[in-house]
Amino acid sequence: MRSALQRLGPEADLLAVAETVKRMAFKITRVGELVGREAARRLGTVFGIVDVSLAPTPAEGDSVADILELIGVEQHRRARHDRGARAA
């Protein structure tokens, strides 16, 4: 995701960013499904779903926070939201 967004450059408009995220999310999801189906086949089990939405990524700079910064979401706005979520 990060490299796809970096290829757009800082002048990309929101529509271009949204389309890139949509395309990349589809590709990532599809590859994950194919890997999962193959793993299930080799293990002789049924393919299912595991929620890894909060799992860390092994690639430096590929966290959700880094992606948000890349598309222009300011750090202080996320921090303010996080403080409010903890207080609630």
Phi and psi in radians as a Rosetta constraint file:
Dihedral C 1 N 2 CA 2 C 2 CIRCULARHARMONIC -1.004 0.35
Dihedral N 2 CA 2 C 2 N 3 CIRCULARHARMONIC -0.847 0.35
Dihedral C 2 N 3 CA 3 C 3 CIRCULARHARMONIC -1.149 0.35
Dihedral N 3 CA 3 C 3 N 4 CIRCULARHARMONIC -0.623 0.35
Dihedral C 3 N 4 CA 4 C 4 CIRCULARHARMONIC -1.121 0.35
Dihedral N 4 CA 4 C 4 N 5 CIRCULARHARMONIC -0.725 0.35
Dihedral C 4 N 5 CA 5 C 5 CIRCULARHARMONIC -1.239 0.35
Dihedral N 5 CA 5 C 5 N 6 CIRCULARHARMONIC -0.624 0.35
Dihedral C 5 N 6 CA 6 C 6 CIRCULARHARMONIC -1.126 0.35
Dihedral N 6 CA 6 C 6 N 7 CIRCULARHARMONIC -0.627 0.35
Dihedral C 6 N 7 CA 7 C 7 CIRCULARHARMONIC -1.097 0.35
Dihedral N 7 CA 7 C 7 N 8 CIRCULARHARMONIC -0.481 0.35
Dihedral C 7 N 8 CA 8 C 8 CIRCULARHARMONIC -1.155 0.35
Dihedral N 8 CA 8 C 8 N 9 CIRCULARHARMONIC -0.620 0.35
Dihedral C 8 N 9 CA 9 C 9 CIRCULARHARMONIC 1.510 0.35
Dihedral N 9 CA 9 C 9 N 10 CIRCULARHARMONIC 2.869 0.35
Dihedral C 9 N 10 CA 10 C 10 CIRCULARHARMONIC -1.235 0.35
Dihedral N 10 CA 10 C 10 N 11 CIRCULARHARMONIC -0.268 0.35
Dihedral C 10 N 11 CA 11 C 11 CIRCULARHARMONIC -1.536 0.35
Dihedral N 11 CA 11 C 11 N 12 CIRCULARHARMONIC -0.024 0.35
Dihedral C 11 N 12 CA 12 C 12 CIRCULARHARMONIC -1.104 0.35
Dihedral N 12 CA 12 C 12 N 13 CIRCULARHARMONIC 2.453 0.35
Dihedral C 12 N 13 CA 13 C 13 CIRCULARHARMONIC -1.458 0.35
Dihedral N 13 CA 13 C 13 N 14 CIRCULARHARMONIC 2.969 0.35
Dihedral C 13 N 14 CA 14 C 14 CIRCULARHARMONIC -1.074 0.35
Dihedral N 14 CA 14 C 14 N 15 CIRCULARHARMONIC -0.615 0.35
Dihedral C 14 N 15 CA 15 C 15 CIRCULARHARMONIC -1.103 0.35
Dihedral N 15 CA 15 C 15 N 16 CIRCULARHARMONIC -0.752 0.35
Dihedral C 15 N 16 CA 16 C 16 CIRCULARHARMONIC -1.125 0.35
Dihedral N 16 CA 16 C 16 N 17 CIRCULARHARMONIC -0.705 0.35
Dihedral C 16 N 17 CA 17 C 17 CIRCULARHARMONIC -1.100 0.35
Dihedral N 17 CA 17 C 17 N 18 CIRCULARHARMONIC -0.808 0.35
Dihedral C 17 N 18 CA 18 C 18 CIRCULARHARMONIC -1.077 0.35
Dihedral N 18 CA 18 C 18 N 19 CIRCULARHARMONIC -0.765 0.35
Dihedral C 18 N 19 CA 19 C 19 CIRCULARHARMONIC -1.112 0.35
Dihedral N 19 CA 19 C 19 N 20 CIRCULARHARMONIC -0.697 0.35
Dihedral C 19 N 20 CA 20 C 20 CIRCULARHARMONIC -1.140 0.35
Dihedral N 20 CA 20 C 20 N 21 CIRCULARHARMONIC -0.789 0.35
Dihedral C 20 N 21 CA 21 C 21 CIRCULARHARMONIC -1.070 0.35
Dihedral N 21 CA 21 C 21 N 22 CIRCULARHARMONIC -0.748 0.35
Dihedral C 21 N 22 CA 22 C 22 CIRCULARHARMONIC -1.080 0.35
Dihedral N 22 CA 22 C 22 N 23 CIRCULARHARMONIC -0.815 0.35
Dihedral C 22 N 23 CA 23 C 23 CIRCULARHARMONIC -1.109 0.35
Dihedral N 23 CA 23 C 23 N 24 CIRCULARHARMONIC -0.796 0.35
Dihedral C 23 N 24 CA 24 C 24 CIRCULARHARMONIC -1.191 0.35
Dihedral N 24 CA 24 C 24 N 25 CIRCULARHARMONIC -0.684 0.35
Dihedral C 24 N 25 CA 25 C 25 CIRCULARHARMONIC -1.083 0.35
Dihedral N 25 CA 25 C 25 N 26 CIRCULARHARMONIC -0.703 0.35
Dihedral C 25 N 26 CA 26 C 26 CIRCULARHARMONIC -1.085 0.35
Dihedral N 26 CA 26 C 26 N 27 CIRCULARHARMONIC -0.818 0.35
Dihedral C 26 N 27 CA 27 C 27 CIRCULARHARMONIC -1.093 0.35
Dihedral N 27 CA 27 C 27 N 28 CIRCULARHARMONIC -0.773 0.35
Dihedral C 27 N 28 CA 28 C 28 CIRCULARHARMONIC -1.094 0.35
Dihedral N 28 CA 28 C 28 N 29 CIRCULARHARMONIC -0.772 0.35
Dihedral C 28 N 29 CA 29 C 29 CIRCULARHARMONIC -1.120 0.35
Dihedral N 29 CA 29 C 29 N 30 CIRCULARHARMONIC -0.747 0.35
Dihedral C 29 N 30 CA 30 C 30 CIRCULARHARMONIC -1.120 0.35
Dihedral N 30 CA 30 C 30 N 31 CIRCULARHARMONIC -0.777 0.35
Dihedral C 30 N 31 CA 31 C 31 CIRCULARHARMONIC -1.097 0.35
Dihedral N 31 CA 31 C 31 N 32 CIRCULARHARMONIC -0.748 0.35
Dihedral C 31 N 32 CA 32 C 32 CIRCULARHARMONIC -1.036 0.35
Dihedral N 32 CA 32 C 32 N 33 CIRCULARHARMONIC -0.716 0.35
Dihedral C 32 N 33 CA 33 C 33 CIRCULARHARMONIC -1.136 0.35
Dihedral N 33 CA 33 C 33 N 34 CIRCULARHARMONIC -0.780 0.35
Dihedral C 33 N 34 CA 34 C 34 CIRCULARHARMONIC -1.098 0.35
Dihedral N 34 CA 34 C 34 N 35 CIRCULARHARMONIC -0.745 0.35
Dihedral C 34 N 35 CA 35 C 35 CIRCULARHARMONIC -1.111 0.35
Dihedral N 35 CA 35 C 35 N 36 CIRCULARHARMONIC -0.771 0.35
Dihedral C 35 N 36 CA 36 C 36 CIRCULARHARMONIC -1.083 0.35
Dihedral N 36 CA 36 C 36 N 37 CIRCULARHARMONIC -0.735 0.35
Dihedral C 36 N 37 CA 37 C 37 CIRCULARHARMONIC -1.137 0.35
Dihedral N 37 CA 37 C 37 N 38 CIRCULARHARMONIC -0.705 0.35
Dihedral C 37 N 38 CA 38 C 38 CIRCULARHARMONIC -1.172 0.35
Dihedral N 38 CA 38 C 38 N 39 CIRCULARHARMONIC -0.730 0.35
Dihedral C 38 N 39 CA 39 C 39 CIRCULARHARMONIC -1.078 0.35
Dihedral N 39 CA 39 C 39 N 40 CIRCULARHARMONIC -0.776 0.35
Dihedral C 39 N 40 CA 40 C 40 CIRCULARHARMONIC -1.091 0.35
Dihedral N 40 CA 40 C 40 N 41 CIRCULARHARMONIC -0.719 0.35
Dihedral C 40 N 41 CA 41 C 41 CIRCULARHARMONIC -1.073 0.35
Dihedral N 41 CA 41 C 41 N 42 CIRCULARHARMONIC -0.807 0.35
Dihedral C 41 N 42 CA 42 C 42 CIRCULARHARMONIC -1.171 0.35
Dihedral N 42 CA 42 C 42 N 43 CIRCULARHARMONIC -0.523 0.35
Dihedral C 42 N 43 CA 43 C 43 CIRCULARHARMONIC -1.527 0.35
Dihedral N 43 CA 43 C 43 N 44 CIRCULARHARMONIC -0.089 0.35
Dihedral C 43 N 44 CA 44 C 44 CIRCULARHARMONIC 1.172 0.35
Dihedral N 44 CA 44 C 44 N 45 CIRCULARHARMONIC 0.672 0.35
Dihedral C 44 N 45 CA 45 C 45 CIRCULARHARMONIC -2.292 0.35
Dihedral N 45 CA 45 C 45 N 46 CIRCULARHARMONIC 3.116 0.35
Dihedral C 45 N 46 CA 46 C 46 CIRCULARHARMONIC -1.536 0.35
Dihedral N 46 CA 46 C 46 N 47 CIRCULARHARMONIC 2.393 0.35
Dihedral C 46 N 47 CA 47 C 47 CIRCULARHARMONIC -1.209 0.35
Dihedral N 47 CA 47 C 47 N 48 CIRCULARHARMONIC 2.319 0.35
Dihedral C 47 N 48 CA 48 C 48 CIRCULARHARMONIC -2.399 0.35
Dihedral N 48 CA 48 C 48 N 49 CIRCULARHARMONIC -2.852 0.35
Dihedral C 48 N 49 CA 49 C 49 CIRCULARHARMONIC -2.116 0.35
Dihedral N 49 CA 49 C 49 N 50 CIRCULARHARMONIC 2.392 0.35
Dihedral C 49 N 50 CA 50 C 50 CIRCULARHARMONIC -2.177 0.35
Dihedral N 50 CA 50 C 50 N 51 CIRCULARHARMONIC 2.222 0.35
Dihedral C 50 N 51 CA 51 C 51 CIRCULARHARMONIC -1.437 0.35
Dihedral N 51 CA 51 C 51 N 52 CIRCULARHARMONIC 1.933 0.35
Dihedral C 51 N 52 CA 52 C 52 CIRCULARHARMONIC -2.024 0.35
Dihedral N 52 CA 52 C 52 N 53 CIRCULARHARMONIC 0.444 0.35
Dihedral C 52 N 53 CA 53 C 53 CIRCULARHARMONIC -1.069 0.35
Dihedral N 53 CA 53 C 53 N 54 CIRCULARHARMONIC -0.474 0.35
Dihedral C 53 N 54 CA 54 C 54 CIRCULARHARMONIC -1.812 0.35
Dihedral N 54 CA 54 C 54 N 55 CIRCULARHARMONIC 0.099 0.35
Dihedral C 54 N 55 CA 55 C 55 CIRCULARHARMONIC -1.231 0.35
Dihedral N 55 CA 55 C 55 N 56 CIRCULARHARMONIC 2.467 0.35
Dihedral C 55 N 56 CA 56 C 56 CIRCULARHARMONIC -1.221 0.35
Dihedral N 56 CA 56 C 56 N 57 CIRCULARHARMONIC 2.706 0.35
Dihedral C 56 N 57 CA 57 C 57 CIRCULARHARMONIC -1.757 0.35
Dihedral N 57 CA 57 C 57 N 58 CIRCULARHARMONIC 2.592 0.35
Dihedral C 57 N 58 CA 58 C 58 CIRCULARHARMONIC -1.332 0.35
Dihedral N 58 CA 58 C 58 N 59 CIRCULARHARMONIC -0.288 0.35
Dihedral C 58 N 59 CA 59 C 59 CIRCULARHARMONIC -1.530 0.35
Dihedral N 59 CA 59 C 59 N 60 CIRCULARHARMONIC 2.173 0.35
Dihedral C 59 N 60 CA 60 C 60 CIRCULARHARMONIC -1.126 0.35
Dihedral N 60 CA 60 C 60 N 61 CIRCULARHARMONIC 2.379 0.35
Dihedral C 60 N 61 CA 61 C 61 CIRCULARHARMONIC 1.444 0.35
Dihedral N 61 CA 61 C 61 N 62 CIRCULARHARMONIC 0.180 0.35
Dihedral C 61 N 62 CA 62 C 62 CIRCULARHARMONIC -2.001 0.35
Dihedral N 62 CA 62 C 62 N 63 CIRCULARHARMONIC 0.358 0.35
Dihedral C 62 N 63 CA 63 C 63 CIRCULARHARMONIC -1.361 0.35
Dihedral N 63 CA 63 C 63 N 64 CIRCULARHARMONIC 2.880 0.35
Dihedral C 63 N 64 CA 64 C 64 CIRCULARHARMONIC -1.046 0.35
Dihedral N 64 CA 64 C 64 N 65 CIRCULARHARMONIC -0.712 0.35
Dihedral C 64 N 65 CA 65 C 65 CIRCULARHARMONIC -1.073 0.35
Dihedral N 65 CA 65 C 65 N 66 CIRCULARHARMONIC -0.745 0.35
Dihedral C 65 N 66 CA 66 C 66 CIRCULARHARMONIC -1.121 0.35
Dihedral N 66 CA 66 C 66 N 67 CIRCULARHARMONIC -0.689 0.35
Dihedral C 66 N 67 CA 67 C 67 CIRCULARHARMONIC -1.148 0.35
Dihedral N 67 CA 67 C 67 N 68 CIRCULARHARMONIC -0.737 0.35
Dihedral C 67 N 68 CA 68 C 68 CIRCULARHARMONIC -1.069 0.35
Dihedral N 68 CA 68 C 68 N 69 CIRCULARHARMONIC -0.733 0.35
Dihedral C 68 N 69 CA 69 C 69 CIRCULARHARMONIC -1.092 0.35
Dihedral N 69 CA 69 C 69 N 70 CIRCULARHARMONIC -0.698 0.35
Dihedral C 69 N 70 CA 70 C 70 CIRCULARHARMONIC -1.077 0.35
Dihedral N 70 CA 70 C 70 N 71 CIRCULARHARMONIC -0.605 0.35
Dihedral C 70 N 71 CA 71 C 71 CIRCULARHARMONIC -1.607 0.35
Dihedral N 71 CA 71 C 71 N 72 CIRCULARHARMONIC 0.131 0.35
Dihedral C 71 N 72 CA 72 C 72 CIRCULARHARMONIC 1.744 0.35
Dihedral N 72 CA 72 C 72 N 73 CIRCULARHARMONIC 0.141 0.35
Dihedral C 72 N 73 CA 73 C 73 CIRCULARHARMONIC -1.347 0.35
Dihedral N 73 CA 73 C 73 N 74 CIRCULARHARMONIC 2.127 0.35
Dihedral C 73 N 74 CA 74 C 74 CIRCULARHARMONIC -1.264 0.35
Dihedral N 74 CA 74 C 74 N 75 CIRCULARHARMONIC 2.529 0.35
Dihedral C 74 N 75 CA 75 C 75 CIRCULARHARMONIC -1.009 0.35
Dihedral N 75 CA 75 C 75 N 76 CIRCULARHARMONIC -0.806 0.35
Dihedral C 75 N 76 CA 76 C 76 CIRCULARHARMONIC -1.144 0.35
Dihedral N 76 CA 76 C 76 N 77 CIRCULARHARMONIC -0.490 0.35
Dihedral C 76 N 77 CA 77 C 77 CIRCULARHARMONIC -1.224 0.35
Dihedral N 77 CA 77 C 77 N 78 CIRCULARHARMONIC -0.711 0.35
Dihedral C 77 N 78 CA 78 C 78 CIRCULARHARMONIC -1.152 0.35
Dihedral N 78 CA 78 C 78 N 79 CIRCULARHARMONIC -0.739 0.35
Dihedral C 78 N 79 CA 79 C 79 CIRCULARHARMONIC -1.090 0.35
Dihedral N 79 CA 79 C 79 N 80 CIRCULARHARMONIC -0.722 0.35
Dihedral C 79 N 80 CA 80 C 80 CIRCULARHARMONIC -1.107 0.35
Dihedral N 80 CA 80 C 80 N 81 CIRCULARHARMONIC -0.736 0.35
Dihedral C 80 N 81 CA 81 C 81 CIRCULARHARMONIC -1.101 0.35
Dihedral N 81 CA 81 C 81 N 82 CIRCULARHARMONIC -0.746 0.35
Dihedral C 81 N 82 CA 82 C 82 CIRCULARHARMONIC -1.084 0.35
Dihedral N 82 CA 82 C 82 N 83 CIRCULARHARMONIC -0.720 0.35
Dihedral C 82 N 83 CA 83 C 83 CIRCULARHARMONIC -1.108 0.35
Dihedral N 83 CA 83 C 83 N 84 CIRCULARHARMONIC -0.709 0.35
Dihedral C 83 N 84 CA 84 C 84 CIRCULARHARMONIC -1.148 0.35
Dihedral N 84 CA 84 C 84 N 85 CIRCULARHARMONIC -0.622 0.35
Dihedral C 84 N 85 CA 85 C 85 CIRCULARHARMONIC -1.188 0.35
Dihedral N 85 CA 85 C 85 N 86 CIRCULARHARMONIC -0.637 0.35
Dihedral C 85 N 86 CA 86 C 86 CIRCULARHARMONIC -1.238 0.35
Dihedral N 86 CA 86 C 86 N 87 CIRCULARHARMONIC -0.620 0.35
Dihedral C 86 N 87 CA 87 C 87 CIRCULARHARMONIC -1.267 0.35
Dihedral N 87 CA 87 C 87 N 88 CIRCULARHARMONIC -0.457 0.35
